[in-house]
Amino acid sequence: MTRHLTAFFFALMILLIGGGFSSAQAQILYASAINPDGEAALFRIDLTSCEACFVSPVSPNIGTSDVVVLPDGTYLNISDQTISRLDVPPSVNILWQTTNPQGFQAGQLAPNGLVYLVGSTAELATYNPATNAITVIGPFPPDVFSLGDLFYIDGVLYANGVDQAFNGIWVEINVNDPAQSVITPWNGGYTDGVGGTWSGAEGLFFADASQQIYFYNAQDDFTINVCEQIDIEFSIISLTTLPANLPDFSCISVCTSDAGELTQGGPFNTCVNSTLSIPPAEQTVLDANDLLQYILYSNPTNPAGSILAVSNTPQFNFAPPMQTSVPYYVAAVVGNDVGGTVDFNDVCLDFSNALEVIWQPLPSIQLATPNANLCAGDCRTLNVLLTGTGGFTVAGNLVVGGNIIGTFSETFGGNTGTILLCVPDGTPPGSVLVQPTVLTDAWCNCE
């Protein structure tokens, strides 16, 4: 990124010397550009109006060094670590990818259908779109340290970069024998631009991490500002044009709606008699007519098609047709507000990450005694059978004639056990009711 900013400041210096210029000439350039978060997208820029539009969504698949559109509409992306071939815009699907150990930084489609590549190793190479093969042709003269841009001007292939003393150079490339290339001093540094014609003059369009387009006239060594401000919150890092006979890429609407992130956690095991409550989504982005809601759904691969409940707050209760011990999922969702509900047909509909929840059933208890006869002052052992997830706590009362004559409280690690119950001396004859009042397991509390 440093090299882009350096070139940009120099371009501004040239602009002050050269003065402004305007033209009614219609011309379309394509740019890869990054936002403040370092995320890239492709843009179409009309130099007549200096208006720009997205032709791809923001994607980490888009290169941050250079972009080259190929004759079939697919495009080559060059980054520090990888070289990738992506599908025709607006797709950002990677069709092919390889590592970039040679440090290639720029590419240029040639009339022969190959893409010439240059970079930090001071070698000329080609990429063949028919085979995805990268072939090194040979080194540049020893004085060349690194090349950062590659472009045609008036049918001649050039590159710019720095020599071994880090002085700016302009290289007229001999594609058959790069070692015979002609080097001349040039104080423009890296440009990451594209060759072209402006007002009848051959030269170089470039932007260099700015939101402006400049044109360097190679005939009179003069730089002008073609577009003083392009209305995008992205810094242009590469410019290119389309191959002949390839139709213009269409503008697309890029969604800004973002459901944000739910704090990672879970799976949540929630009792059927309790309310699931999670922290609200963070880092959400809503446009003017958006609504943020929360959904509970059953299919992790199809949130919109398996919704069981919708809430304006991140809270849900167990209700039919939900089932216990079955995984469900909770996510935030953002979309157009239609009558107080998110429009799930909104093209900019966005879901957050999902959290898993499992509704746990209430525990139950069965008490039994081998001998039901009991006298005052006697004790009896009751067998206990529990359902639920251990450990368990059981508490309750002994009731005779509507009066509580004793209490009990026991804990159990498993699903079976015993309780010893004793009837106090002096208890009048009658039925003794064993009345559990509290039953808890690992997830639920019943009172």
C-alpha positions in Angstrom: 0.0 0.0 0.0 2.9 2.3 0.7 4.0 2.3 -2.9 0.6 3.3 -4.1 0.5 6.3 -1.8 4.0 7.4 -2.8 3.0 7.4 -6.5 -0.2 9.3 -5.7 1.5 12.2 -4.0 3.9 12.5 -6.9 0.9 12.5 -9.3 -0.5 15.4 -7.4 2.7 17.3 -7.8 2.7 16.8 -11.6 -0.9 18.0 -11.6 -0.1 21.3 -10.0 2.5 21.9 -12.6 0.4 20.8 -15.6 -2.9 22.4 -14.7 -6.4 21.1 -15.2 -8.0 19.8 -18.4 -11.5 18.6 -19.4 -12.7 16.6 -22.4 -16.0 15.5 -23.8 -14.5 12.3 -25.1 -16.5 9.2 -24.0 -14.3 6.4 -22.6 -14.9 3.6 -20.1 -12.2 2.3 -17.7 -12.5 -0.5 -15.2 -10.9 -0.4 -11.8 -10.2 -2.6 -8.9 -10.5 -0.6 -5.7 -10.4 -1.2 -2.0 -12.4 0.3 0.9 -11.0 1.4 4.2 -11.3 -2.2 5.5 -9.0 -3.5 2.7 -11.9 -5.2 0.8 -11.9 -5.0 -3.0 -14.5 -4.6 -5.7 -14.6 -3.9 -9.4 -15.9 -0.6 -10.8 -16.8 0.8 -14.2 -15.8 4.4 -14.6 -17.2 6.7 -17.3 -14.5 9.3 -18.0 -17.1 11.6 -19.7 -19.0 12.1 -16.5 -16.5 10.6 -14.0 -19.4 8.5 -12.6 -18.6 5.0 -11.3 -20.7 2.0 -10.6 -20.0 -1.5 -9.1 -19.7 -4.4 -11.6 -18.9 -6.9 -8.8 -19.7 -7.2 -5.1 -17.0 -6.6 -2.5 -15.0 -9.8 -2.2 -11.6 -11.0 -0.8 -11.2 -12.9 -4.1 -10.5 -9.7 -6.0 -6.8 -8.9 -6.3 -5.1 -6.0 -4.6 -2.3 -5.5 -7.0 -3.7 -5.7 -10.5 -6.7 -6.9 -12.5 -6.6 -8.0 -16.2 -9.8 -8.8 -18.1 -9.4 -11.7 -20.5 -11.0 -12.1 -23.9 -13.8 -14.4 -22.6 -14.8 -11.9 -19.9 -13.2 -13.8 -17.0 -10.5 -11.8 -15.2 -7.1 -12.4 -13.8 -6.4 -11.1 -10.3 -2.9 -10.5 -9.1 -2.2 -10.2 -5.3 1.0 -10.5 -3.2 0.4 -14.1 -2.4 -1.8 -15.5 -5.3 -2.7 -15.2 -8.9 -6.4 -16.1 -9.5 -8.8 -16.3 -12.4 -12.3 -15.3 -11.6 -15.6 -15.9 -13.5 -17.3 -13.2 -15.6 -18.5 -10.3 -13.4 -20.5 -9.9 -11.3 -19.4 -13.3 -10.2 -16.4 -13.5 -7.9 -16.0 -17.2 -8.0 -12.4 -18.4 -8.4 -12.0 -20.7 -11.4 -8.3 -21.2 -11.0 -5.6 -20.1 -8.6 -1.9 -20.5 -7.9 0.7 -19.1 -5.6 2.8 -16.0 -6.5 6.4 -16.8 -5.4 7.8 -14.7 -8.2 6.2 -11.6 -6.8 4.3 -10.6 -9.9 2.5 -7.2 -9.4 1.1 -6.3 -12.8 -0.3 -7.9 -15.9 -1.2 -6.7 -19.4 -3.3 -8.6 -22.1 -1.3 -8.7 -25.4 -2.7 -8.9 -28.9 -1.4 -12.5 -29.1 -3.9 -13.5 -26.3 -1.2 -13.9 -23.7 -0.9 -11.9 -20.5 2.5 -10.4 -19.8 3.5 -10.3 -16.2 6.2 -8.3 -14.3 7.0 -7.9 -10.7 9.6 -7.7 -8.0 12.0 -10.4 -9.5 12.7 -8.2 -12.6 11.6 -11.0 -15.0 9.2 -11.0 -17.8 6.7 -13.9 -17.9 3.5 -14.8 -19.6 0.2 -16.2 -18.5 -1.7 -18.3 -21.0 -5.5 -18.1 -20.6 -6.0 -21.3 -22.6 -3.9 -23.5 -20.2 -3.5 -21.3 -17.1 0.3 -21.8 -17.5 2.8 -19.2 -16.3 6.0 -19.2 -18.3 9.1 -17.1 -17.5 10.6 -15.6 -20.7 13.7 -14.1 -19.1 15.3 -11.4 -16.9 15.4 -7.7 -17.6 18.7 -5.8 -17.8 20.7 -5.9 -14.5 19.9 -2.3 -13.7 16.2 -3.2 -13.2 15.4 -3.9 -9.6 11.6 -4.1 -9.7 8.7 -3.3 -12.0 5.2 -2.5 -10.8 3.1 -1.6 -13.8 2.7 -2.9 -17.4 0.9 -1.2 -20.3 0.7 -0.6 -24.0 1.2 2.9 -25.5 0.8 3.2 -29.3 1.3 -0.6 -29.7 4.5 -0.7 -27.7 4.7 -2.6 -24.3 6.2 -0.6 -21.5 6.7 -1.0 -17.7 7.7 1.4 -15.0 9.4 0.7 -11.7 12.8 1.4 -10.0 16.4 0.6 -10.7 19.0 -0.8 -8.3 19.4 2.7 -6.8 15.6 3.0 -6.4 15.4 5.7 -9.0 12.3 5.7 -11.2 12.6 4.1 -14.6 10.5 3.6 -17.8 11.2 0.4 -19.6 10.4 -0.3 -23.3 10.1 -4.0 -23.3 11.6 -6.4 -25.8 9.2 -9.3 -25.4 11.5 -11.8 -27.2 14.5 -11.0 -25.2 13.7 -8.9 -22.0 17.4 -8.4 -21.4 17.5 -6.2 -24.5 14.8 -3.9 -23.2 15.5 -0.1 -23.3 15.6 1.7 -19.9 15.1 5.5 -19.5 14.8 7.5 -16.3 11.3 8.4 -15.2 10.2 10.1 -12.0 6.6 8.9 -12.0 7.2 5.8 -9.9 4.7 3.0 -9.9 1.4 3.9 -11.5 -0.9 0.8 -11.6 -2.6 2.2 -14.7 -3.6 1.3 -18.2 -2.5 2.7 -21.6 -4.9 4.6 -23.7 -5.8 7.6 -25.7 -7.1 11.0 -24.4 -7.9 13.8 -26.8 -6.0 12.1 -29.5 -2.8 11.7 -27.4 -1.3 8.3 -26.5 -0.5 7.9 -22.9 -1.2 6.3 -19.5 -4.3 6.5 -17.3 -3.6 6.0 -13.6 -5.1 6.6 -10.1 -2.7 5.2 -7.6 -4.8 4.6 -4.5 -6.8 7.8 -5.0 -10.3 8.6 -6.1 -9.1 10.6 -9.1 -8.0 9.6 -12.6 -4.9 11.1 -14.2 -3.6 10.9 -17.7 0.1 11.0 -18.6 0.7 12.2 -22.1 3.8 10.3 -23.3 4.2 12.7 -26.3 4.8 15.9 -24.3 5.6 14.4 -20.8 2.6 16.2 -19.4 0.1 15.0 -16.8 -3.5 16.1 -16.4 -6.4 15.4 -14.1 -9.2 13.7 -16.0 -11.5 13.1 -13.1 -11.0 15.2 -10.0 -13.3 13.2 -7.8 -15.0 9.9 -8.3 -17.9 9.4 -6.0 -16.8 6.1 -4.4 -15.5 5.4 -0.9 -12.9 3.1 -2.4 -9.2 3.8 -3.3 -8.5 2.8 -6.9 -5.5 0.5 -7.1 -5.7 -0.8 -10.6 -7.1 0.3 -14.0 -7.8 -1.7 -17.1 -9.9 -1.8 -20.2 -11.9 -4.5 -21.9 -10.6 -6.6 -24.8 -12.0 -5.7 -28.2 -15.5 -6.9 -29.0 -16.2 -7.7 -25.3 -19.5 -6.0 -24.3 -19.3 -3.6 -21.3 -19.9 -5.2 -17.9 -23.3 -4.2 -16.4 -23.6 -2.1 -13.3 -25.0 -3.9 -10.3 -26.6 -2.8 -7.1 -24.3 -3.4 -4.1 -26.1 -4.0 -0.9 -25.0 -2.3 2.3 -27.4 -4.1 4.6 -25.5 -6.1 7.2 -27.1 -8.2 9.9 -23.8 -8.1 11.9 -22.5 -10.7 14.3 -24.0 -12.6 17.2 -21.6 -13.2 20.1 -20.2 -16.7 19.6 -21.5 -19.3 22.1 -23.6 -22.4 22.5 -24.9 -24.7 21.8 -27.5 -23.3 24.2 -29.5 -25.9 26.1 -32.7 -24.2 27.2 -35.5 -25.6 29.2 -39.0 -25.7 27.5 -40.3 -23.5 30.4 -37.6 -20.9 30.0 -37.0 -18.0 27.6 -33.9 -18.2 25.4 -32.2 -14.8 25.6 -29.0 -13.9 23.8 -27.1 -10.6 23.4 -28.2 -8.4 20.4 -26.3 -8.5 17.1 -23.3 -6.2 16.9 -21.8 -4.4 13.9 -25.1 -4.2 12.1 -25.7 -1.9 9.1 -29.2 -0.8 8.1 -30.1 1.3 5.1 -33.0 3.8 5.2 -35.8 1.3 4.9 -34.3 -1.7 6.7 -35.5 -3.6 9.7 -33.5 -5.8 12.1 -35.2 -8.9 13.4 -34.2 -12.3 14.8 -35.3 -15.7 13.5 -35.5 -19.2 15.0 -35.2 -21.8 12.2 -34.5 -25.5 11.7 -32.4 -25.9 8.6 -28.9 -24.4 8.9 -28.5 -24.3 5.1 -31.8 -22.7 4.4 -32.6 -20.1 7.1 -35.3 -18.2 5.2 -37.1 -21.5 4.2 -37.2 -23.1 7.6 -38.3 -20.2 9.9 -40.3 -21.3 13.0 -40.4 -17.9 14.8 -39.6 -14.3 14.2 -38.8 -11.8 17.0 -37.9 -8.1 17.2 -35.7 -9.0 20.2 -33.2 -11.8 20.5 -35.5 -13.9 22.7 -37.5 -17.0 22.0 -39.9 -19.4 23.8 -40.6 -23.0 23.1 -43.8 -23.5 21.1 -45.3 -25.9 18.6 -44.2 -27.2 16.2 -40.8 -27.2 17.9 -39.6 -30.5 19.4 -37.4 -31.2 22.4 -33.8 -32.5 22.0 -33.7 -31.3 18.4 -31.1 -28.7 17.2 -32.5 -25.3 16.1 -30.7 -22.1 15.1 -31.0 -18.4 15.9 -29.7 -15.6 13.7 -30.2 -11.9 13.1 -31.7 -10.9 9.8 -31.8 -7.5 8.0 -34.0 -6.6 5.1 -36.6 -4.1 3.9 -39.3 -3.3 6.4 -42.7 -4.4 5.1 -45.4 -3.7 7.6 -43.1 -4.3 10.5 -41.6 -7.5 9.2 -38.4 -8.2 7.3 -39.1 -8.8 3.6 -37.5 -12.2 3.0 -37.6 -11.5 -0.8 -35.4 -8.4 -0.5 -32.4 -8.8 -2.8 -30.2 -7.3 -0.1 -31.5 -9.7 2.6 -28.6 -10.5 5.0 -28.2 -13.0 7.8 -25.8 -13.0 10.7 -23.9 -16.0 11.9 -26.0 -18.7 13.5 -26.2 -19.9 17.1 -27.5 -23.4 17.9 -30.1 -24.0 20.6 -31.6 -27.3 21.9 -34.9 -27.2 23.9 -34.6 -29.6 26.8 -37.8 -31.4 28.2 -38.9 -31.0 31.8 -37.6 -33.7 34.1 -40.1 -36.1 35.7 -40.1 -38.3 38.9 -41.8 -41.6 39.9 -41.8 -42.8 43.5 -42.6 -46.3 44.6 -42.3 -48.3 47.9 -42.3 -52.1 48.2 -44.5 -51.9 51.3 -47.1 -49.2 51.5 -48.0 -49.8 55.2 -46.4 -47.3 57.6 -46.9 -46.6 61.3 -46.3 -43.4 63.3 -42.6 -43.3 64.1 -41.6 -45.7 61.3 -39.4 -45.0 58.3 -39.7 -46.3 54.8 -37.4 -46.3 51.8 -38.9 -45.1 48.5 -37.4 -46.0 45.1 -36.9 -43.1 42.8 -37.0 -43.1 39.0 -36.1 -39.9 37.2 -36.1 -38.8 33.6 -34.0 -35.9 32.4 -30.3 -35.0 32.5 -28.5 -35.5 35.7 -27.7 -34.4 38.3 -31.1 -34.1 39.9 -32.4 -32.4 43.0 -35.7 -33.5 44.6 -37.4 -31.8 47.4 -40.9 -32.1 48.9 -43.3 -32.6 51.7 -45.0 -35.4 53.7 -48.7 -34.5 54.0 -51.3 -36.1 56.3 -54.9 -34.8 56.4 -53.8 -31.7 54.5 -51.1 -30.9 57.1 -47.3 -31.0 56.4 -45.8 -33.4 58.8 -42.3 -33.5 57.3 -40.0 -32.6 54.4 -37.3 -34.2 52.4 -34.6 -33.1 50.0 -32.2 -35.4 48.1 -29.7 -35.1 45.2 -29.0 -37.8 42.6 -26.2 -38.1 40.1 -28.1 -40.7 37.9 -31.7 -41.5 37.0 -32.4 -43.9 39.9 -32.0 -43.8 43.7 -33.8 -44.0 47.0 -35.3 -41.6 49.6 -35.7 -42.5 53.2 -39.0 -41.0 54.6 -39.9 -41.1 58.3 -43.4 -40.4 59.9 -43.1 -38.5 63.2 -44.4 -40.1 66.4 -48.0 -39.1 67.2 -49.0 -38.8 63.6 -52.8 -39.7 63.4 -53.8 -42.7 61.3 -54.5 -41.9 57.6 -52.9 -41.7 54.2 -49.5 -40.2 53.9 -49.0 -38.1 50.7 -45.5 -37.9 49.4 -45.6 -34.5 47.6 -42.5 -33.4 45.5 -42.5 -29.7 45.3 -39.1 -29.1 43.5 -37.5 -31.1 40.8 -34.4 -29.9 38.9 -32.0 -31.5 36.4 -29.1 -30.1 34.5 -31.3 -27.8 32.4 -34.7 -27.4 33.9 -36.3 -26.4 37.2 -39.9 -27.5 38.1 -41.7 -26.1 41.1 
